[in-house]
C-alpha cells in the first residue's frame, strides 16, 4: 500500500505508525511519501493507492487519470480543489474533513473583532453581525459571537433555509442592509442556484448601509466569494470601513492594493490552529482506515501553547502588533493571548511574496 501525502499535514507520525501496524497485522506493508502540495504531480502519484492533500494540490484528470489512486482525502473543510465530478466518474472515492477547523475560524473572527473594538471603537455589545453561510464553520462562528457578547446576530444560508424552512434565516439583502459586520463562511461554488462566486460583488455591496465608519467585511471563506475590485470601490466610497481578508482571489499572488488597505490581512490561516490541524489529521486517517476496512483509534494531540501568540517564544519571529500601543502582552488565557491576528497581518503586509512560506511555517496557535 502506498500513500502520498502533503508534507504540511502535521502530526502524522503517530497515525502512520498505527496504520502500518494495522496493515502489518493482515500481512500488508505501507509506504508513505510526503511532499510539498505543489510538488505532488502525475509522476509522483502514478503508483500510489491513496492521496492525502491540502488545498494546493488540484486533484483532477491531469493528476490522476493514469494512476492507481483509489482514494483522495483532503485534510481541509473546503474541497473546491477536487474535481469531484471527474473523481466520481472515474470511480475514485474522495472525502474532506467537514468541521475540522470550525472553532479555529470562529476564534479568528472574534479575535479580529476584538482588535477592531480596541482600535476602531467597534462596540460588540451594540453591533449587528451578519453571518453568511451557516454550515459547520458558520455555526461555530455564531456560537463564538454570542459568547463574546455580540448584540445581534443575523443568519443567511439559502440552502439550509430551503431545506429546513426555518424562520431564523434572512435573505442576503436583509442581512447586508442591517449589519455592522458581515462575515463570510460559504464554500466557493461556481454553478447552481446558490453559486457563491462573487456573491459579494457590486450589487451586494450597494446594499450595505451608509453609516459613520462604514461596515466591517470579513472574508474567511474562499477568495472568489468576494469580488475584490468591487470591494475596493466600496472602500473608496466608505461603505466598507474595514476589511478583514484571510482568503484571496488568485492565491498566492494576491491583490497588492487590497493587502495594503485591509485592516487585517492574513495568508489563508483562519483555520490554522493546532487543534484544527490535529482534527483534520485525525479525520483524514480515520477516512483512510475506514476505506481499508481497518479498525484503528487515532488520538492526535497538539502541544500546549505556553506563550502569547506572536512572541518569539511561540513563533520564532517576534513581531509587534502593527497598531497596538506599546503595552504589555494580552492577559494569559484571553483571546488575544491565544491568537492576535495582528502578528500574521504584519508579516503578510511586510512580505506578500512570503504568502506560502508563512502558511507552511505557521506558529503554534491553540484555541484554548
C-alpha positions as CSV (number, residue, x, y, z in Angstrom):
1,X,0.0,0.0,0.0
2,X,1.4,3.4,-1.0
3,X,0.2,6.7,0.4
4,X,1.3,10.1,-1.0
5,X,0.6,13.0,1.4
6,X,1.2,16.7,1.6
7,X,4.1,17.4,4.0
8,X,2.3,20.3,5.6
9,X,-0.3,17.9,7.2
10,X,1.0,17.8,10.7
11,X,1.2,15.2,13.5
12,X,1.2,12.3,11.1
13,X,4.0,10.1,12.5
14,X,1.7,8.5,15.2
15,X,-1.2,7.9,12.8
16,X,1.1,6.5,10.1
17,X,2.6,4.1,12.6
18,X,-0.8,2.9,13.8
19,X,-1.8,2.4,10.1
20,X,1.4,0.4,9.4
21,X,0.7,-1.8,12.4
22,X,-2.9,-2.4,11.4
23,X,-1.8,-3.3,7.9
24,X,1.0,-5.5,9.1
25,X,-1.4,-7.5,11.2
26,X,-3.1,-8.7,7.9
27,X,0.2,-9.1,6.1
28,X,0.5,-5.8,4.2
29,X,3.1,-3.1,4.2
30,X,2.8,0.7,3.9
31,X,5.0,3.1,2.0
32,X,4.4,6.8,2.8
33,X,5.8,9.6,0.6
34,X,5.5,13.2,1.9
35,X,5.9,16.1,-0.5
36,X,5.0,19.8,-0.8
37,X,1.5,20.2,-2.1
38,X,2.6,21.8,-5.4
39,X,5.2,19.0,-5.9
40,X,2.6,16.3,-6.0
41,X,2.3,15.6,-9.7
42,X,1.2,12.8,-12.0
43,X,4.6,11.1,-11.9
44,X,4.6,11.0,-8.1
45,X,1.0,9.6,-7.8
46,X,1.2,7.1,-10.7
47,X,1.9,4.1,-8.4
48,X,0.1,5.5,-5.3
49,X,-3.1,3.9,-3.9
50,X,-4.2,6.8,-1.6
51,X,-3.6,10.5,-1.8
52,X,-3.8,12.9,1.3
53,X,-3.7,16.5,0.2
54,X,-4.4,20.1,1.2
55,X,-5.7,23.0,-0.9
56,X,-2.6,23.4,-3.1
57,X,-3.0,20.1,-4.9
58,X,-5.5,20.1,-7.7
59,X,-7.0,16.6,-7.9
60,X,-8.3,16.1,-11.4
61,X,-7.8,14.1,-14.6
62,X,-4.4,15.7,-15.3
63,X,-3.1,14.5,-12.0
64,X,-4.8,11.1,-11.6
65,X,-6.0,9.7,-14.9
66,X,-3.1,7.3,-15.3
67,X,-2.6,6.5,-11.7
68,X,-3.8,3.6,-9.5
69,X,-5.1,6.1,-6.8
70,X,-8.5,4.8,-5.5
71,X,-9.0,7.3,-2.6
72,X,-8.4,11.0,-2.3
73,X,-8.6,12.7,1.2
74,X,-8.2,16.4,1.6
75,X,-7.3,17.4,5.2
76,X,-9.4,20.6,4.8
77,X,-13.1,21.7,5.1
78,X,-13.1,23.1,1.6
79,X,-12.8,20.9,-1.4
80,X,-13.0,23.2,-4.5
81,X,-9.5,21.9,-5.4
82,X,-11.0,18.5,-6.1
83,X,-12.7,17.9,-9.4
84,X,-15.4,15.8,-7.7
85,X,-17.4,15.2,-10.9
86,X,-14.4,13.7,-12.6
87,X,-13.4,11.7,-9.4
88,X,-16.9,10.2,-9.2
89,X,-16.9,9.3,-12.9
90,X,-13.5,7.7,-12.6
91,X,-14.6,5.6,-9.6
92,X,-12.2,7.3,-7.2
93,X,-13.5,7.8,-3.7
94,X,-13.0,11.1,-2.1
95,X,-13.7,12.9,1.2
96,X,-13.0,16.1,3.0
97,X,-12.9,16.9,6.8
98,X,-16.1,18.9,7.4
99,X,-15.9,21.0,10.6
100,X,-12.3,20.1,11.4
101,X,-11.2,23.8,11.9
102,X,-14.6,25.4,12.5
103,X,-13.6,26.5,16.0
104,X,-10.3,27.9,14.8
105,X,-12.1,30.1,12.2
106,X,-14.5,31.2,14.9
107,X,-11.5,32.2,17.1
108,X,-10.1,34.1,14.2
109,X,-13.3,36.1,13.6
110,X,-13.8,37.0,17.3
111,X,-10.1,37.9,17.7
112,X,-10.3,40.3,14.7
113,X,-13.5,41.9,16.0
114,X,-11.8,42.3,19.4
115,X,-8.9,44.2,17.8
116,X,-11.5,46.3,15.9
117,X,-13.2,47.0,19.3
118,X,-9.9,48.1,20.8
119,X,-8.6,50.1,17.9
120,X,-11.6,51.3,15.9
121,X,-14.3,51.7,18.6
122,X,-16.5,48.8,17.3
123,X,-18.8,48.0,20.2
124,X,-19.6,44.3,20.1
125,X,-22.5,44.6,22.6
126,X,-24.3,47.1,20.3
127,X,-23.3,45.5,16.9
128,X,-25.3,43.6,14.5
129,X,-23.2,40.9,12.9
130,X,-24.4,39.1,9.8
131,X,-23.1,35.6,9.2
132,X,-23.3,34.4,5.6
133,X,-23.0,30.6,5.4
134,X,-24.1,28.7,8.5
135,X,-22.6,25.3,8.0
136,X,-20.0,23.7,10.3
137,X,-17.9,26.9,10.4
138,X,-20.8,29.4,10.4
139,X,-22.4,27.6,13.3
140,X,-19.2,27.8,15.3
141,X,-18.8,31.5,14.5
142,X,-22.4,32.2,15.6
143,X,-21.7,30.4,18.9
144,X,-18.5,32.4,19.4
145,X,-20.2,35.7,18.6
146,X,-22.9,35.0,21.2
147,X,-20.2,34.0,23.8
148,X,-18.4,37.3,23.0
149,X,-21.5,39.3,23.8
150,X,-22.4,40.5,20.3
151,X,-25.7,42.3,20.5
152,X,-27.5,40.8,17.5
153,X,-26.6,38.0,15.0
154,X,-28.3,37.6,11.6
155,X,-28.1,34.4,9.6
156,X,-28.1,33.8,5.9
157,X,-27.9,30.4,4.3
158,X,-30.3,29.8,1.4
159,X,-29.7,26.0,1.1
160,X,-30.4,25.5,4.8
161,X,-33.4,27.9,4.8
162,X,-34.9,25.9,1.9
163,X,-34.2,22.5,3.4
164,X,-35.3,23.4,6.9
165,X,-38.0,26.1,6.3
166,X,-36.6,27.9,9.3
167,X,-37.6,31.5,10.1
168,X,-34.2,32.0,11.7
169,X,-32.6,32.8,8.3
170,X,-32.9,36.1,6.5
171,X,-32.2,37.0,2.9
172,X,-28.8,38.2,1.9
173,X,-30.3,41.6,1.1
174,X,-31.8,41.9,4.5
175,X,-28.6,40.9,6.2
176,X,-26.5,43.3,4.2
177,X,-28.8,46.2,4.9
178,X,-28.9,45.7,8.6
179,X,-25.4,44.6,9.6
180,X,-22.5,46.5,11.1
181,X,-20.2,43.5,10.4
182,X,-20.6,40.9,7.6
183,X,-18.6,37.7,8.0
184,X,-18.5,35.2,5.2
185,X,-18.3,31.4,5.7
186,X,-19.6,29.8,2.5
187,X,-17.9,27.3,0.2
188,X,-16.9,28.5,-3.2
189,X,-19.3,27.2,-5.8
190,X,-19.4,28.3,-9.5
191,X,-22.7,26.9,-10.7
192,X,-26.2,26.2,-9.5
193,X,-29.0,28.3,-7.9
194,X,-26.9,29.2,-4.9
195,X,-23.5,29.7,-6.6
196,X,-21.2,31.8,-4.3
197,X,-18.6,33.0,-6.8
198,X,-18.5,36.8,-6.4
199,X,-21.5,36.6,-4.1
200,X,-20.3,39.8,-2.6
201,X,-19.9,42.0,-5.6
202,X,-21.0,45.5,-6.7
203,X,-24.7,44.7,-6.4
204,X,-24.4,43.2,-2.9
205,X,-22.1,45.9,-1.7
206,X,-24.5,48.6,-2.7
207,X,-27.0,47.2,-0.2
208,X,-24.7,48.0,2.7
209,X,-25.9,50.8,5.0
210,X,-24.2,54.1,4.8
211,X,-23.0,54.8,8.4
212,X,-20.2,56.6,10.0
213,X,-17.0,54.5,9.8
214,X,-18.6,52.1,7.3
215,X,-19.3,48.4,7.6
216,X,-16.7,45.7,8.5
217,X,-16.4,42.9,6.0
218,X,-14.6,39.7,7.0
219,X,-13.8,37.1,4.4
220,X,-12.6,33.8,5.9
221,X,-14.4,31.7,3.4
222,X,-12.8,31.5,-0.1
223,X,-11.3,34.3,-2.1
224,X,-13.7,34.1,-5.0
225,X,-16.7,34.7,-2.8
226,X,-15.7,38.4,-2.9
227,X,-15.2,40.5,-6.0
228,X,-12.1,42.3,-4.8
229,X,-12.3,45.1,-7.4
230,X,-15.8,45.8,-6.2
231,X,-14.7,45.7,-2.6
232,X,-12.0,48.3,-3.2
233,X,-14.6,50.6,-4.8
234,X,-16.8,50.1,-1.7
235,X,-13.9,51.0,0.4
236,X,-13.3,54.1,-1.7
237,X,-17.0,55.1,-1.2
238,X,-16.7,54.5,2.6
239,X,-19.5,51.9,2.7
240,X,-16.9,49.3,3.8
241,X,-14.9,50.9,6.5
242,X,-12.6,48.0,7.4
243,X,-11.8,44.8,5.5
244,X,-10.5,41.7,7.2
245,X,-9.2,39.4,4.5
246,X,-7.9,35.9,5.1
247,X,-8.9,34.3,1.7
248,X,-7.9,35.9,-1.6
249,X,-8.6,35.6,-5.3
250,X,-5.5,34.2,-7.1
251,X,-3.7,32.9,-4.0
252,X,-0.8,33.1,-3.5
253,X,-0.5,36.0,-6.0
254,X,-2.8,38.3,-4.0
255,X,-4.2,41.8,-4.7
256,X,-1.5,44.2,-3.5
257,X,-3.9,47.2,-3.2
258,X,-6.3,45.2,-1.1
259,X,-3.4,43.9,1.0
260,X,-2.3,47.5,1.7
261,X,-5.7,48.8,2.6
262,X,-7.1,45.9,4.6
263,X,-7.3,46.5,8.3
264,X,-6.2,42.9,8.9
265,X,-4.7,40.8,6.1
266,X,-3.7,37.2,6.7
267,X,-2.4,34.4,4.4
268,X,-5.4,32.0,4.5
269,X,-4.7,30.8,8.0
270,X,-8.0,31.4,9.9
271,X,-8.4,27.7,10.3
272,X,-4.8,27.1,11.2
273,X,-5.0,26.5,14.9
274,X,-3.1,23.4,16.0
275,X,-6.4,22.0,17.2
276,X,-8.0,22.4,13.8
277,X,-4.9,20.8,12.1
278,X,-5.0,17.9,14.6
279,X,-8.7,17.3,13.9
280,X,-8.0,17.3,10.2
281,X,-5.2,14.8,10.5
282,X,-7.3,12.5,12.7
283,X,-10.3,12.7,10.4
284,X,-8.1,12.1,7.3
285,X,-6.6,8.9,8.8
286,X,-10.0,7.7,10.0
287,X,-11.2,8.1,6.4
288,X,-8.2,6.0,5.2
289,X,-8.7,3.3,7.8
290,X,-12.4,3.1,7.1
291,X,-11.7,2.8,3.3
292,X,-9.2,0.0,4.0
293,X,-11.6,-1.8,6.4
294,X,-9.3,-1.3,9.4
295,X,-10.4,-0.6,13.0
296,X,-7.9,1.9,14.3
297,X,-8.4,4.6,17.0
298,X,-6.4,7.7,16.2
299,X,-5.7,10.2,19.0
300,X,-3.9,13.2,17.6
301,X,-2.9,15.9,20.2
302,X,-1.1,19.1,19.5
303,X,1.4,20.6,22.0
304,X,0.4,23.2,24.6
305,X,0.7,26.9,24.0
306,X,2.9,28.3,26.7
307,X,3.5,31.9,25.4
308,X,1.3,34.6,24.0
309,X,0.8,34.2,20.2
310,X,3.3,36.0,18.1
311,X,6.0,36.3,20.6
312,X,9.5,34.9,19.8
313,X,8.9,32.1,22.2
314,X,5.8,30.9,20.4
315,X,6.7,31.5,16.8
316,X,10.4,32.1,16.5
317,X,9.6,35.5,15.0
318,X,8.9,38.5,17.2
319,X,6.6,41.0,15.6
320,X,5.0,43.8,17.4
321,X,1.3,44.3,16.5
322,X,1.0,47.0,13.8
323,X,-1.3,49.5,15.5
324,X,-1.4,48.4,19.2
325,X,0.0,50.8,21.7
326,X,3.3,49.9,23.4
327,X,1.9,47.9,26.2
328,X,2.2,44.6,27.9
329,X,1.2,41.4,26.2
330,X,-2.5,40.4,26.5
331,X,-3.7,38.7,29.7
332,X,-2.8,35.0,29.7
333,X,-5.9,33.0,28.6
334,X,-7.6,35.9,26.8
335,X,-8.5,35.5,23.2
336,X,-5.6,37.8,22.0
337,X,-3.2,35.9,24.2
338,X,-4.1,32.7,22.3
339,X,-4.4,34.4,19.0
340,X,-3.5,38.0,18.0
341,X,-4.2,38.4,14.2
342,X,-2.0,41.5,14.0
343,X,1.0,39.3,14.1
344,X,0.1,37.4,10.9
345,X,-1.1,40.6,9.3
346,X,2.2,42.4,10.0
347,X,4.1,39.6,8.4
348,X,2.0,39.4,5.2
349,X,1.9,43.2,4.8
350,X,5.7,43.2,5.2
351,X,6.2,40.5,2.6
352,X,3.4,39.4,0.3
353,X,5.7,37.1,-1.6
354,X,6.0,35.1,1.6
355,X,2.3,34.0,1.5
356,X,3.1,30.3,1.1
357,X,6.1,30.3,3.4
358,X,4.0,31.9,6.2
359,X,1.3,29.3,5.8
360,X,3.9,26.5,5.7
361,X,5.8,27.8,8.8
362,X,2.8,28.8,10.9
363,X,3.5,29.2,14.6
364,X,1.8,27.2,17.3
365,X,-1.7,28.5,18.0
366,X,-4.1,26.8,20.3
367,X,-7.8,27.5,20.6
368,X,-7.7,27.5,24.4
